[in-house]
């Protein structure tokens, strides 16, 4: 009898790929996971990119079919590279399809596997290299970012834009970065954040790893998280530590695995060795929760990763359990649940409950087909549909006359705020952690 054979999308380079995926129904091989799709079409009704294009290859079931055929050898990657790159680059990785799917098929994870097979550099080369420095050369990354922000305040970016240099393909991302980054930073929040970095408790009871945007561009977010955390914990802040998410989505899976393993080991050497780890980014939280799938080939490491993932804390858990007095607001508020990989679970339920408690009837529930903010830097990707998707999001905000949109990611708040300033300035976006901050 022949041995059971599991097709792989890139059998010549297994080290570049995950062997199994952590799904709602347990661990599955990538081929088993993608083959579970019965092409019922439920996902098509909620996919933002399919709603705009109407093309089957850009629907979740079409994307899953492409991965299945590629893994089965019926679709040659080299001969169809251009079309497959379009299929991959137009996916938001938002998880709406997984939410609508009865089988909870992780289409976003399948797209990342296809991206790794294509060895596709999705981000502009200069931006890819710069963000890669955060894990490989954190000191240099900090200097470059601080210098860049200083030059921006001095007007260098305005000069480059005026000369038309940012229209070059290699520098086009600078325009978008200039648009979304805040023009002013609250000095009190900045002072509080710097002071917190200097203070390191001898016996910490919680570790806080701020997101990239909280550490460099949104001190109000970092300050809001710290103020809430310090009410219950002795907080130790790790500023120059990479989460591994960027490498997982845009870079090298092996580097992502090394960074997560390094993070787990550092947590084991800190305090009691079993301290909870706090994050303010829903994208990072959802990635860390799937850490065991990174170490499927090493059972002991997988068990350590699972124990570590079980101790993760998202910022929604810091809000008080007792309901406060309802907050009076002039306009409705809503939650934008944009995130990588999925849109349901404990953090999302907690966020909705927090807003319902604070704002009562002024909290507007999101409709099933509402558009979301493209997550985790999708607007930086070349050849994408982000502009139309953002417009659909703004239309939803305007239709409900929403005043404040709360997000679970600082980057989503920055991205959405820029679009609201352009098309619906009556509303603003903010991270949920800044509520009552």
C-alpha positions in Angstrom: 0.0 0.0 0.0 1.3 3.4 -0.9 2.0 5.9 1.9 -0.5 8.7 2.3 0.7 11.7 0.4 -0.3 15.3 1.3 0.2 17.7 -1.6 2.2 20.9 -0.9 2.0 24.2 -2.7 5.8 24.5 -2.8 7.3 21.1 -2.1 10.9 22.1 -3.0 11.0 24.8 -0.3 9.1 23.4 2.7 11.0 25.6 5.1 9.3 28.6 3.7 5.8 27.3 4.5 3.7 26.2 7.4 3.0 22.5 7.5 -0.3 22.8 9.4 -2.7 25.6 10.1 -4.5 26.2 13.4 -8.2 26.3 12.5 -11.5 26.4 14.4 -11.7 22.6 14.0 -8.1 21.8 15.0 -4.8 21.6 13.1 -5.0 20.8 9.4 -2.5 20.5 6.7 -2.7 23.4 4.2 -4.0 21.2 1.5 -6.7 19.6 3.8 -7.7 23.1 4.9 -8.1 24.5 1.4 -9.9 21.4 0.2 -12.5 21.7 2.9 -14.1 24.5 0.8 -17.2 23.2 -0.9 -17.6 26.4 -3.0 -21.0 27.2 -1.6 -20.6 31.0 -2.2 -21.4 32.3 1.3 -18.1 34.1 1.3 -18.8 36.0 -1.8 -21.5 38.1 -0.2 -19.1 39.6 2.3 -15.8 39.9 0.4 -14.9 43.5 -0.1 -12.8 42.9 -3.2 -15.3 40.6 -4.9 -18.0 43.2 -4.3 -15.9 45.7 -6.3 -14.6 43.4 -9.1 -17.3 40.8 -9.5 -14.6 38.4 -10.8 -14.5 34.8 -9.5 -10.7 34.6 -9.0 -11.0 37.6 -6.6 -13.6 35.9 -4.5 -12.6 33.8 -1.4 -13.7 30.5 -3.0 -11.8 31.4 -6.2 -8.7 32.1 -4.2 -9.0 28.9 -2.3 -9.5 27.0 -5.6 -6.3 28.6 -7.0 -4.3 27.4 -3.9 -5.8 23.9 -4.1 -5.0 23.6 -7.9 -1.5 24.9 -7.3 -0.9 22.4 -4.5 -2.3 19.6 -6.6 0.0 20.5 -9.5 -2.9 21.3 -11.9 -2.0 25.0 -11.9 1.6 25.9 -12.6 2.8 28.8 -10.6 5.5 29.9 -13.0 3.2 30.0 -16.0 0.5 31.9 -14.1 2.5 34.1 -11.9 1.1 37.4 -13.0 -2.5 36.4 -12.4 -1.7 34.7 -9.1 0.0 37.8 -7.9 -3.2 39.7 -8.6 -5.2 37.1 -6.7 -2.8 37.4 -3.7 -2.3 41.2 -3.7 -6.0 42.1 -3.8 -6.9 40.0 -0.8 -7.3 42.1 2.4 -6.5 39.2 4.7 -9.5 40.6 6.7 -11.2 37.3 7.6 -14.7 38.3 6.6 -14.9 35.2 4.5 -13.9 33.0 7.4 -16.6 34.6 9.6 -19.3 33.8 7.0 -18.0 30.3 6.2 -19.7 27.4 7.9 -16.4 25.5 7.8 -14.4 28.5 9.1 -11.9 28.1 6.3 -8.9 30.4 6.9 -8.6 31.9 3.4 -6.2 34.7 4.6 -3.7 32.0 5.8 -4.0 30.3 2.4 -3.2 33.6 0.7 -0.1 34.0 2.7 1.0 30.5 1.8 0.5 31.3 -1.9 2.4 34.6 -1.4 5.4 32.6 0.0 5.3 30.2 -2.9 5.4 33.2 -5.3 8.2 34.8 -3.2 6.3 38.0 -3.9 7.6 41.2 -2.4 4.2 43.0 -1.8 5.5 46.2 -0.2 7.6 48.8 -2.0 11.3 47.7 -1.8 12.5 50.7 0.3 9.6 50.3 2.8 10.1 46.6 3.0 13.8 47.1 3.9 13.1 49.8 6.4 10.5 47.8 8.3 12.7 44.7 8.2 15.3 46.7 10.2 13.0 46.8 13.2 13.8 43.1 14.0 17.3 42.8 12.5 18.7 46.2 13.5 16.4 47.9 16.0 18.8 50.6 17.0 19.2 51.7 13.4 15.5 51.5 12.8 14.8 53.8 15.8 17.3 56.4 14.6 16.0 56.3 11.0 12.4 56.7 12.2 13.2 59.5 14.6 15.3 61.3 12.0 12.5 60.9 9.4 9.9 62.4 11.7 12.2 65.3 12.5 12.8 66.0 8.8 9.1 65.8 8.2 8.4 68.5 10.8 11.1 70.6 9.1 9.1 70.4 5.8 11.3 67.9 3.8 8.4 65.8 2.8 6.4 68.8 1.6 9.4 69.8 -0.5 9.7 66.3 -2.0 6.0 66.3 -2.8 6.2 69.7 -4.3 9.1 68.6 -6.6 7.1 65.5 -7.6 9.8 63.1 -6.4 7.3 61.1 -4.3 5.5 60.1 -7.5 8.4 57.8 -8.3 7.4 54.1 -7.7 10.1 53.7 -5.0 9.0 56.7 -3.0 5.2 56.7 -3.6 4.6 55.2 -0.2 6.0 58.3 1.5 3.0 60.3 0.4 0.6 57.9 2.1 2.8 57.8 5.2 2.8 61.6 5.3 -1.0 61.7 4.9 -1.8 59.2 7.7 0.7 60.2 10.4 -0.5 62.8 12.9 0.7 66.3 12.4 0.8 67.1 16.1 1.6 64.9 19.1 0.2 65.7 22.6 3.2 66.7 24.7 1.7 65.4 27.9 1.2 61.9 26.4 4.7 61.9 25.0 6.1 62.9 28.4 4.1 60.2 30.2 5.2 57.6 27.7 8.9 58.5 28.0 8.7 58.5 31.8 7.1 55.0 31.8 10.0 53.7 29.7 12.5 54.9 32.3 10.5 53.2 35.1 11.0 49.5 35.3 9.5 47.7 38.3 11.7 45.2 40.1 8.9 42.7 40.3 6.7 43.2 37.3 3.3 41.4 37.0 2.6 42.3 33.4 4.7 42.8 30.2 3.5 45.4 27.7 4.9 45.2 24.2 3.6 48.3 22.3 2.8 48.1 18.6 4.9 50.0 16.1 2.4 52.9 15.8 2.0 53.2 19.6 5.8 53.3 20.2 6.6 55.9 17.5 3.5 57.7 16.2 0.7 57.5 18.7 2.0 58.2 22.3 -1.6 58.8 23.2 -2.4 55.1 22.5 0.6 53.9 24.5 -0.2 56.3 27.4 -3.9 55.1 27.4 -2.9 51.5 27.6 -0.3 52.1 30.3 -2.7 54.1 32.4 -5.3 51.3 32.3 -2.7 48.6 32.9 -1.1 50.3 35.9 -4.3 50.3 37.7 -4.0 46.5 38.1 -0.4 45.6 37.3 3.2 46.5 37.8 4.0 47.0 34.1 7.3 46.4 32.4 7.5 47.9 28.9 9.5 46.3 26.1 9.8 49.0 23.4 12.6 47.6 21.1 11.1 44.1 20.6 9.6 42.9 17.4 6.4 40.8 17.5 7.3 38.8 14.3 4.0 39.8 12.6 5.6 41.9 9.9 7.9 39.0 8.9 4.9 36.6 9.0 2.8 38.7 6.6 5.4 40.5 4.4 8.7 38.8 5.0 10.4 35.6 5.9 8.4 32.9 7.8 11.7 31.5 9.2 12.6 34.9 10.6 9.1 35.3 12.1 9.5 31.9 13.8 12.9 33.0 15.3 11.4 36.2 16.6 8.5 34.5 18.3 10.7 31.9 19.8 13.0 34.6 21.1 10.0 36.4 22.6 8.8 33.3 24.3 12.2 32.7 25.8 12.5 36.2 27.0 9.1 36.0 28.7 10.3 32.8 30.4 13.3 34.6 31.9 11.3 37.6 33.1 9.8 37.7 36.6 8.1 34.5 37.5 8.5 33.2 34.0 4.7 33.1 33.4 3.8 36.7 33.2 1.0 37.8 30.9 2.0 39.7 27.8 -0.1 42.7 26.8 -0.6 44.1 23.3 -2.6 47.0 21.9 -2.8 45.6 18.4 -5.5 43.2 17.5 -3.4 42.0 14.5 -0.5 41.1 16.8 -2.8 39.5 19.3 -4.4 37.2 16.6 -1.0 36.3 15.2 0.4 35.4 18.6 -2.6 33.3 19.4 -1.6 31.1 16.4 2.0 30.8 17.6 1.8 27.0 18.0 1.4 26.4 14.3 4.8 28.0 13.8 6.4 25.1 15.7 4.5 22.1 14.4 7.8 20.3 13.6 9.0 20.7 17.2 6.4 19.4 19.7 8.1 20.7 22.8 8.3 24.2 21.4 4.7 23.9 20.2 3.6 23.1 23.8 5.6 26.1 25.1 4.1 28.3 22.5 0.6 27.2 23.4 1.2 27.9 27.1 2.6 31.3 26.2 -0.3 32.1 23.9 -2.8 31.2 26.7 -1.3 34.0 28.8 -1.8 36.8 26.2 -3.8 39.8 27.1 -5.5 42.2 24.8 -6.2 45.8 25.9 -10.0 45.1 26.1 -9.4 43.0 29.2 -8.1 46.1 31.1 -11.4 47.9 31.2 -13.3 47.6 34.5 -15.9 44.9 34.8 -18.4 47.2 36.7 -20.4 49.3 34.2 -19.6 53.0 34.4 -22.1 55.8 34.0 -23.2 56.2 30.4 -21.2 58.7 28.4 -23.2 61.5 26.7 -22.2 62.1 23.1 -23.6 64.3 20.4 -23.3 61.7 17.6 -23.4 57.9 17.5 -20.3 55.8 17.9 -19.4 52.5 16.2 -16.8 49.8 16.3 -14.7 49.0 13.2 -13.6 45.4 13.8 -11.0 45.4 11.0 -8.3 42.9 11.8 -6.0 40.3 10.1 -7.3 36.7 9.7 -10.6 36.9 11.6 -13.3 39.2 13.0 -14.9 37.3 15.8 -13.9 36.1 19.2 -13.3 37.3 22.7 -11.6 40.7 22.0 -14.3 41.7 19.6 -17.1 40.7 22.0 -15.4 42.6 24.8 -15.0 45.7 22.6 -18.7 45.7 21.7 -19.7 45.3 25.3 -17.4 48.1 26.4 -19.0 50.5 23.9 -22.5 49.4 24.7 -21.8 50.0 28.4 -20.3 53.4 27.8 -22.6 54.8 25.1 -25.9 52.8 25.5 -28.2 53.6 22.6 -25.6 55.8 20.9 -23.6 52.7 20.0 -24.3 51.7 16.4 -24.0 48.0 15.7 -22.0 47.2 12.5 -24.0 45.7 9.7 -22.9 42.4 8.3 -21.9 43.9 4.9 -20.4 47.1 6.1 -17.0 47.8 4.7 -14.0 47.7 7.0 -10.7 49.6 7.1 -8.1 47.6 5.2 -5.9 46.2 7.9 -2.1 46.2 8.5 -0.9 48.5 5.8 -2.9 47.2 2.9 -3.0 50.7 1.4 0.8 50.5 0.9 0.4 47.5 -1.3 0.9 48.2 -5.0 -2.1 47.6 -7.4 -4.7 47.3 -4.6 -8.3 48.4 -4.2 -7.8 50.3 -1.0 -9.2 53.6 -2.2 -12.6 52.1 -3.2 -12.8 50.1 0.0 -12.0 53.1 2.2 -14.7 55.1 0.4 -17.3 52.3 1.2 -16.2 52.6 4.8 -16.7 56.3 4.8 -20.1 56.0 3.2 -21.1 53.6 6.0 -19.9 56.1 8.6 -21.7 59.0 6.9 -24.9 57.0 6.4 -25.2 56.4 10.2 -24.0 59.9 11.0 -21.4 58.4 13.2 -19.2 60.8 15.2 -16.4 58.5 16.4 -15.3 55.2 15.0 -13.3 53.0 17.5 -10.8 50.5 16.2 -8.7 47.8 17.7 -5.5 48.7 15.9 -3.6 52.0 15.9 -2.7 51.6 12.2 -6.4 51.2 11.3 -7.2 54.4 13.2 -4.5 56.3 11.4 -5.6 55.0 8.0 -9.3 55.7 8.6 -8.7 59.1 10.1 -7.0 60.2 6.9 -9.9 59.2 4.8 -12.4 60.8 7.1 -10.6 64.1 7.0 -10.8 64.0 3.2 -14.4 62.9 2.7 -16.4 63.2 6.0 -14.6 65.5 8.5 -17.6 65.4 10.9 -16.3 62.0 12.1 -13.0 60.8 13.6 -11.4 57.5 14.3 -9.5 56.5 17.5 -8.2 53.3 19.2 -10.5 51.8 21.8 -7.7 52.0 24.4 -8.0 55.9 24.2 -11.5 55.8 25.5 -11.6 57.8 28.7 -7.9 58.1 28.4 
